[in-house]
Structure formats: C-alpha cells, structure tokens
Amino acid sequence: MPGLKFRILLDSKSSEEVFRDLHISAEDNFESFYKAILSAYDFSGDQMASFYMSNDSWDKGHEISLFDMSYGEDIEQIQPGVMKSSTIGDFIQDENQKIILVHDFLKMWIFLIELQESTSETPAIPKTILSIGEAPSEDSKSSDDDSLQFETESETEEDEDEFGFGEFEEGGYDY
C-alpha cells in the first residue's frame, strides 16, 4: 500500500496559520495517525477524541473514536469505528479526502485534515515533513471558550413558575 501525505490545519482563533504535513502509511491505523498529529502539535494524549470522515463542505460523516463507545446500542445501526482497528487506507474515498479530528471534547480542539497526495514511498513510521506556524499550548484554550450561556433566574419572566408556565388561573381546568 502507498504512503499518504496529509495537511493538518489547527482551527484556532490565532490569525497566524498553523499546520503540519504528515506522511503515513495507508496501512497504519487511525490511532497511530492520532498519536502522530498530537506529537506534531506537542499535545498530550490524555483526552477523548474522534475522527470524522468528511466531504468538501467539511460536514461530519462517519465517526472513528478513540475507544469503543457502542455499549448496549442497537447492532443494526451503523456503529462508530475504533481508531485502533480502523485502517486509514480503508476510509480514503477521494484523492483530496477530508477528515475532521476533534481532540478534547471540553476544549474542542479541531483539526482539519486534507489528503495532499498518495506516494509510492511507504514510511515505516509516521513522519512530520513540514511544520508551519507555532502551535498554541494545549492548555491555552479553556473549556468555557465556547460555552453555552444559560439564562439566570433574574432574566426569566417574574410571573413564570419554575417550569416556565405563567401563573395558574383560578378555576383550574374543565374536564
């Protein structure tokens, strides 16, 4: 099987473009790919993560997760793949295949990955072949950067009860 060269762009708030090019065997699994990406960005591997196969519009498709998360689910449904048992080459459907990697679901580090080319040279281990821009510290993004904003009690209507209903009218319901 050939080697694959991918460009991995870190989606961040920085105005500086930060990306890495990796060369990996098409026979490697996604866990090896994940570890190579984390190494290229000096990130730790102590968080949950998933790859999502994507299209030209960067829509999330089939999920390949770090661990098997299918406990007790309907076996007739399409289950997410598991990185350790999913071979990269089996998921390449396009010469410019796009993949999304979400690392750390609380901080939501998102990597946009695009296949650059298939090569006849097959690397024995994944290699970073190009490094552009300074990667931010993994701790530089807090889990509340994109947090949901919850309505506080003082912002709710004064005449609503705890369930969001207006005041109960005298007389009740007609049965």
N, C-alpha and C positions, 0 to 999 in steps of 0.2 A: 504494500500500500504506500501511497505517496506521503510526503510531508505537506503540512498546511501552514501557511503564513496568515496570521490574524492580526488585525489592528484593534487594540483595546483602548477605547476612549473613556476616561473617567468623567462622568457627568457631575460637574460641581459648579459652585457659584463663582469660582475664580474666572477672571477674564482671560487668563493665560490658558492656552490649550495644553492639556496633559494627556499623553497617550504613550502606549508601548506597543511594539510589534513583537509577536511571539512566533516561533517556529516550533511545530509539534507534529508528531507522527499521527496520521489519521487513525492508527490502531490504538492510540492512547485513549484512556477513558476520561470522562469529564472531571473526575476527582483530581487526576494528575493536572489537567488543564486549570482547574480552580486553584490548586496549590501554586502553579507557575504564575498565575495572574497575581495572587496575593504576594508572592515573593517579589515580583516585578514592581509592585507598589509599596513594598515594606509594610504590608498589613498582616495582622495575626490571623490564624485560622480557628479562632475560638468562638465563632458566631455561626448561626444558621445562614444558609444561602441556597439559592436556586438559580439555575439557568433556565431561560425560556427561549425556545426556538421562535424566530421572528420572521417578519416579511419586510418588504421595502418601506412600509409605513411605521415600522418599529412597534407593531402590535405584538402583545404577548401571546405565544402559542403554547405548544406542548411544554410542560414543566419537567425539569430534571433536577431533583432535590438532593441535598447532601445526604439525607437519611431517608429511609423508607417511612413515609407518613400515612400509609394506606390502612392502618389498623382498623378492622371492623367495617370497611367500606364495601359497597356493592362491587363484586368482582366483574360484573358485566360492564361497568363504567370504565372509561379509559383512565388508567392509573398513571400518576407521575412516574417518570423514570427515576432511577437512583444513580448518582454520579459514578459510584464505584463499578457498577455493572453496565454502564452505557458507553459504548464506543463512539468517539467523535465522528468518525467517518460514516457511521450508520445514519447520522442525522443531517448530513450535508446534502441538500436538495437543489442548491443553486450555486453558480460559480461566484456569486457575491453574497453567500449566505450570511444573514444577520442573526445575532444571538444577544439576548439581554442577560446580564448577570446581576442579581440583587444580593448584596452581601450585607448582613446585619439588618434584619427586618425592623429594628427600632430606629437605627440611624439612617437606614435606606441609602447605602452607598450603591449607586447604579453604574454599571459598566456597559457601554455599548460596544459590541464586538462585531467586526465585519471581516469575512474571509477576503484576503487580498489576492492570494494565488495558491495553486496547488503546485508542488515541486516534485521533481524526481528524486531529490535528496531526502532521505528519511532520517531525521535526527534521532539519536539513541535516547536522549532526554530532552524535555522542553527547554528552549533557549530564548532569552530575551535578546533580540537582534537590533532593536532600536529603542531608545528611550528619549522622549521629548517632554520637556516641562518638569517642574518639581512637583512631585506628588505631595498632597497635604498629609498631615499626620492623621492617622485613623481616628484619633481622639478629638480632632478639631471640629467634628460635626456632632452636635448634641442631638439626643433623641427627640427633643422638642422643637427642632428647627421647622418642621412641617407639621406640628401637632394640630390636632383638631381643637377648635375653640368651642367650649361648652358654655351654654347660657347659664348665667348665675341666677340665683333666686331673685335678686334685686332687679333683674332685667325682665322677669316674667310679669304677666298681667296680674295686677293686685287682686282681681276678682276671680282668678282661676284657682281651683284646688290643686292638690299635689299630683293629680293625674292629667292636668291640663284642661279640665272641663270648667265651664262657667259655673256661677253659683247655682245651686239647686233651687228650682222654683217650688213654692208652696203648692200643695195639691198632688204632687207625685205624678205617676203615670196612669193612664186609663187602661184597664185590662179588658 
